[in-house]
Amino acid sequence: MHQLDKQDFVLERRAYRPHVTLARKVTWLEPCAHDPVRFRVDSFALFHSRSTPQGVVYDRNEEWPLGVR
C-alpha cells in the first residue's frame, strides 16, 4: 500500500501523460527568470481545457509530429 493511501489521499489510476501547461485561469503573468528545461518529444499537441461539473475536460485541437534528429 502506498503511504498516501494510508492518509486517505486518492491517487489517480489513469496513466500519466507528460505535458506542459502554459497558462490556466490566468489574466496576467509576471515575467520570471528560470533555468532552461530540456526534454525530448516526438510530437506537439495543442489542447483546450474546459471545466465541467464532473471535472476538467481536455480537447485536442491539433497534433503535429516532430522530426527525429
Beta strands, then each sheet from edge to edge (+ up, - down):
strand 1: 43-52
strand 2: 55-65
sheet 1: 1+ 2-
end
